[in-house]
């Protein structure tokens, strides 16, 4: 899991947005529109990052269509300390991912 996190957060161009999404979902589950509003990002950008995170087993979904809700996977929940360490090393000052 740690390698996947390093690659998706520290090793790719969209890593900062993916980390912000993970931090947001750690606080509470949300759908793509809610995430876009909370983070001030374009809906299509958020959907792209959500798809990447689901494909790499970091997120799981509940429901269908526009109202689909995203949650951290159990594997990511279990590795959240590793995620936090990577997010801090990536250049953020707090483990929450908030700037």
Buried (B, 14 or more C-beta within 10 A) or exposed (E): BEEBBBEBBBEEEBBBBBBBBBBBBBEEBBBBEBBBEBBEBEEEBBBBBBEBBBEBEBBBEEEEEEEEBBBBBEEBEEBBEBBBBBBBEBEBEEBBBEE
